[in-house]
């Protein structure tokens, strides 16, 4: 339990992959930067699987910066460049405290089919800043999901993000006991 590796994932191309691009499962220092993602499911999955594969755990220090996410999740409207959430069985519940902590998603370029950016559940210390989200016309839009969905999150800073080419504002939806959420200086993002 005390041996937690650090991870640096840099200058890679992840494409034409049916599954998620990267599965992150360490409490060590994680840096994911200067990568290109174009895969069918989530770009980066930070989970905590206690339901199917039992392959992952919580994170405590993740920096995701200067990446390109192009048409990530082209198979389904509920796929995100970043998806961070524990996976629990029906009998389990999220206890006190938050499962994941300190995730920084900054200075990324997202070419998005439907405006999906981030899904976060049971995260404290989430920064989403200075990202550019551009409308993709490479695939038809079937659904318009919540662009940033926050469930039981705390200390969330969303600032300096910019959308390009969307005919609607992208929505930030917080629900189920989310606290300390700050939105500042964003273009094209609105809190609902």
N, C-alpha and C positions, 0 to 999 in steps of 0.2 A: 504493500500500500504506500510506502514512502518512496519507492522508486518510480518517479514520474519523468519520462523523457521530455526534452524540449523538441520542438519541431520547427524547421524552416523549410517552407515549400515555395520555391522562387524560380521564375523564368521557365515555367512549364506550359505546355499546350495540352488541354484536356478537352477532347472533342469526339464526336461520333460514339459516345458512350451511353449505353442504355440506363445505367445507374447514375447516382450522384457523382459529382466530380471529385470531392474530397470528403472523407469522414474523419472528423477530428474528435479524439477521445482521450486527451491527456491533460493533467493539471499543470504540466510544465509550461514554459513560455512558448507560445505559438506565433509564428510570423508567416503569413501567406501574402506574397507580394509579387507583382509584375507577371501574373499568369493570365492565360487566355482560357476561358471556360465556354464550352458550347456542348452541353450534354442534355439528355432527355429529362432527367429529374433535377433535383436541387443542385445548385452549383457547389455550395459548401453545406454539409450537414453536420451540425453539432447536436448530438442527441443525448442519449442516456437510456439505452434500450433495456428495459426490464420486461419485455413482452414477447419478442420473437427470437432475435439472434443473440442477445445478452453480450454484445460486442463492444460496449462503450460506457463511458462515464462522464462526469461533470468536467467543465473547463473553468480555469480561474484567470487566465491572462492570454487573450487572443487579439492579435492585430491583423486585420485584413485590409490591405491598402494597394492602390495603384494596379488593380486587376481589371480585366475586361470580361464582362459577362455578356455573351452575344446569343440571344434567343434561347437562353437557359429555360428548361421546362417546356419545350415545345410540344410535349405530349399531353399536357394537362394544365388547366387554368390555376391549379393550386400548387404550383412549383415555384420556388423562389431562388434567387441567387444565394441568399443566406437563410437557412432554416435552423433555428436553435430551440430545442424543446426536449424535455424528457418524454419517453414513450412508456406509459404505464398500462397495466391491465385494468379492467373495469373495477376490480376490488381495491386497487390502490388509489391513493390520493396524494396530492402535493402537500407536504407538511409545512411547518413553519419555516421561514427562511426561503431562500431561492436556490435552485439547483445549480445554475450556471452563473458565473460572475465575470465582469470586466471584459467585454467584447467591444472592440473598436473597429467599425466598418467605415473607412474613410478614403476619399480621393479615388473612388472606383468609377468606371464607366459601365453603364448597363444599357444595352440595346434590348428593350423589352417588348414583347408582343402585346402584353395586356396590362403593363404597369405594376406587376408584382415585384416587390423589392425585398422585404424582410418579414419573416414570421418569427416572433420571439415569445417564448412561454417560460416562466419561472427563471427570469434573468434579472440580475441587479448589476448596474453599471454598464449600460449599453450606450455607445456613441455611434450616431449615424451622421456623418458630416462630409460636406464638400464633394458629394457624389453627383454625377451627371446621369440622368435617366432619359434616354431618347426612345421615342416610339419606333418600333420596327414594323415594316410592312412586308416582311419575308413570309409570314404565315397569317392566315385569317384569325381574327379575334373571335373566340367562342364565348368567353365569359370575361367579366371584369372583377377580379377578386379584390380584397382589401390590399392596398399597396404595401402598407406597413401595418401589420397586425400585432398588437401587444396584449398579452394575456398574463396576468400576475407578474408584472415587471415593476422595477423600481430604479430610480436614478437613470432616466433615459434622456439623452440630449440629442435632439434632431436639429441640425443647423447647417446653413450654407448649401443645401442641396438644390439642384436645378433640374427641372424637367424640360424637354424639348419635343415639340411635334404632337403632343397629345391634345385631343379636342376637348378634354375634360381635366379638371384638377384631380390629382391622385390623392387618395384618402389615407389618413393615419387613424386607425381605429384602436382605441384602448378600452379594455373591458376587464371584468373579473378581478377587481382589486389591484389595478395598476396604480402606482403612485409616483410622484416627483417626475413628471414628464414635462420637458421643455422643448418648445418649437420656436426657433428664431431664424429669421433671415433666409427662409426657404422660398423658392419660386416654383409654383405649381403643386405644392403639397398643402393640404388642408386637414385639420383635425375634425373628426366627426364624432 
